[in-house]
Amino acid sequence: MQAILLHLAMAAAFGVFIGSLFRLTRRPGHQRPLLFPMIGLGAGVVAYLIYYLLSVTTGAPPWLLPLLVVLQVWLWLGPLGPRLDRRRDP
């Protein structure tokens, strides 16, 4: 049980890190800077759940987990992400 929680926590922390990196690549001045790490946190947890199901059913390799985290964060913050208002305030 501890191994599952440890891997879940590491995947969530890696998701927060990737979400923060994604925030740095965007234009500065967004009104909600905490949105990127929080979406990264959720994406890390969901990526771990997908990895866990794949590893139990098919014996997925360990290198798949970081790849899933990066792909989830990219999808949730990129093409499937929130539409942020890009208008400038006068």
Buried (B, 14 or more C-beta within 10 A) or exposed (E): EEEEEEBBEBBBBBBBBBBBBBBEEEEEEBEEEEBBBEBBBBBBBBBBEBBBEBBEEEEBEEEBBBEBBBBBBBEBBEEEBEEEEEEEEE
